Amino acid sequence: MVIKPKEFFKSKRSWSIMKDRILGWYLIPYLTKVSKLKKMVVVVDGFAGKGLYKDGSEGSPIIICKTIEKLRNKGVKAVAILVESNRECFNELKKNIKKYEDSKIAFPEFGSFNDLVPTIIEETEGLPVFFYIDPFGIKSLEFEKLERIFEKVKRYSTEVLINFNYKAFRRVAEVCPELTKKVMNGIWYREILKNKSLSDNQKEEMILEKYKDLYRKYFNFLGSCPVMYKDEQNAKYHLIFATSHFDGLRLMNNKMGDVYRDFYNKGRLFDAIPPGKRRDLKLLERDILDLIKEFGTINKEHIKKIIMPKLFMRYKESDYNKLISKLIKEEKIYSETGRSRINGLELISLTKFPKESEK
Ligand SMILES: C[S@@+](CC[C@H](N)C(=O)[O-])C[C@H]1O[C@@H](n2cnc3c(N)ncnc32)[C@H](O)[C@@H]1O
């Protein structure tokens, strides 16, 4: 199935709403925090589209520009580079974001994202950049080309939110193995696809995890959220988030989790989330206890840094805090000060800490 821009921009689909809620929400804390570096922050929408859908709903370029405009009043300095390669879409985009172009918030660029990357990298040298990469399918995601972004920008507060369309990957893998090889940076995925003992869901999970591993060379933290079809259990695509800052992951963990659970449970009487993805606090408790056992002593922040990327989105940060306090109260674990409400850096252990007088 080839998606035509004309069809796509008629009205916003349920999965696009989910994606935009994540983008729009996240940019506020990201821009606010990163602007403390006292540098211009750049948001690059690599596959911008028209800006507005026929039904009047806002696309990513408007969501980005509106957020920047709001934050400018609070002293945040940021701009948006909006790339679009389809002439008709670009012309519409220009019209729809004129107000933001006039106020020097938006800089629309006509052309292919991949072709424009070297210029964008040059123009944003030394600045923190947030890349939003939302193409149709996987054609424009050749990994070597993305790596140019990752390599250049890994020194700065740069983050990436990327739409990885697994279904498109499956289709392309059948008909264009050469292109798929470039997108996946190798042919490692073929073994998984061929493996008859794996279900389709298992294949999807394994390939997604291994695909995310490609990013680990450049980013410290990775998380992803399935973006769903309304009323279906299948992911339309996966929104992958890559950052080198734990604060970014922490925020996305909470937000993606909320959006995911909300999307799944809205209008349903029972928890429709697949069992393997449910917020089962017993499992989190076990993982935390195992980790404390492994480390001997460890602090809360360290626990979150290890478990949150692994169980991304499944638990809110408040779950970690409440659970650790509960375990201290139940004397299953102990804090250095003996208090159950502890800060992120206080050590905890499975055994009591010696009192000052006993040391
Ligand atoms: C999924 S849509 C983007 C939707 C947009 N993020 C939104 O929220 O409204 C993908 C867009 O990328 C454009 N496009 C396709 N290939 C491109 C390329 N190589 N470089 C830049 N834009 C491209 C398409 O014309 C289309 O408008």
The ligand as an ORCA input file, in Angstrom:
! r2SCAN-3c Opt
* xyz 0 1
  C       3.744     11.126      7.385
  S       3.795     12.604      6.497
  C       4.240     13.756      7.746
  C       3.116     14.184      8.599
  C       3.466     15.266      9.562
  N       4.531     14.842     10.478
  C       2.234     15.703     10.345
  O       2.169     15.516     11.557
  O       1.344     16.261      9.728
  C       5.273     12.492      5.594
  C       5.572     13.708      4.736
  O       6.923     13.600      4.281
  C       6.998     14.025      2.927
  N       8.193     13.383      2.356
  C       8.293     12.171      1.750
  N       9.589     11.909      1.441
  C      10.301     12.957      1.897
  C      11.692     13.257      1.917
  N      12.586     12.425      1.418
  N      12.105     14.405      2.500
  C      11.216     15.258      3.046
  N       9.874     15.044      3.037
  C       9.427     13.907      2.495
  C       5.689     13.609      2.328
  O       5.377     14.383      1.188
  C       4.720     13.840      3.489
  O       4.171     15.105      3.424
*
